[in-house]
Amino acid sequence: MIIKINGKNETIDKVTNILELIKDKGLSYEKIVVEHNFSFLPKEKWQNIILQESDNLEILSFVGGG
């Protein structure tokens, strides 16, 4: 299945939810927000959203600095 993540097409080999995808990518879910098909999702819903062909994800991380 092909989905778009941060503007780039990526192939996902298995059906997964957003939370599993975040873990598979090694991202720290405490420090990111996810937009799924142009709607921001609260972290509580990541487990319930099963990714589908042609979904669009934007994964944004918070970076501190001065």
C-alpha positions as CSV (number, residue, x, y, z in Angstrom):
1,M,0.0,0.0,0.0
2,I,1.3,3.5,-0.8
3,I,0.6,6.4,1.5
4,K,2.1,9.9,1.5
5,I,4.1,10.9,4.5
6,N,5.4,14.5,4.7
7,G,4.9,15.0,1.0
8,K,6.7,11.8,-0.1
9,N,5.2,8.5,-1.2
10,E,6.1,5.6,1.0
11,T,5.2,1.9,0.7
12,I,3.7,0.2,3.8
13,D,4.0,-3.6,3.7
14,K,1.3,-4.3,6.3
15,V,-2.0,-2.9,7.3
16,T,-1.3,-0.8,10.4
17,N,-2.6,2.1,12.4
18,I,-1.0,5.4,13.0
19,L,0.4,4.5,16.4
20,E,2.1,1.4,15.0
21,L,3.6,3.4,12.1
22,I,5.0,6.0,14.5
23,K,6.6,3.2,16.6
24,D,8.0,1.4,13.5
25,K,9.7,4.6,12.4
26,G,11.3,5.0,15.9
27,L,9.6,8.4,16.5
28,S,9.0,9.7,20.0
29,Y,5.2,10.0,20.1
30,E,5.4,12.4,23.0
31,K,7.1,15.0,20.8
32,I,5.1,14.9,17.6
33,V,1.7,15.8,16.2
34,V,0.0,14.0,13.3
35,E,-2.2,15.4,10.6
36,H,-4.2,12.6,8.8
37,N,-5.9,13.6,5.5
38,F,-5.7,17.3,6.4
39,S,-7.1,16.9,10.0
40,F,-5.0,17.0,13.1
41,L,-5.6,14.0,15.3
42,P,-5.3,13.7,19.1
43,K,-2.9,11.0,20.2
44,E,-5.8,9.1,21.8
45,K,-7.2,8.4,18.2
46,W,-3.9,7.2,16.6
47,Q,-4.6,3.6,17.6
48,N,-8.0,3.7,16.0
49,I,-7.1,5.0,12.6
50,I,-6.2,2.2,10.2
51,L,-4.1,3.5,7.3
52,Q,-5.6,3.1,3.8
53,E,-4.2,3.3,0.3
54,S,-3.5,7.0,-0.7
55,D,-3.8,8.4,2.9
56,N,-1.9,11.6,3.5
57,L,0.1,12.0,6.8
58,E,2.1,15.0,8.0
59,I,4.2,14.2,11.0
60,L,5.5,17.2,12.8
61,S,8.0,17.2,15.7
62,F,8.6,19.9,18.2
63,V,12.2,21.1,18.4
64,G,13.4,23.3,21.3
65,G,16.1,25.9,20.8
66,G,17.1,29.4,21.5
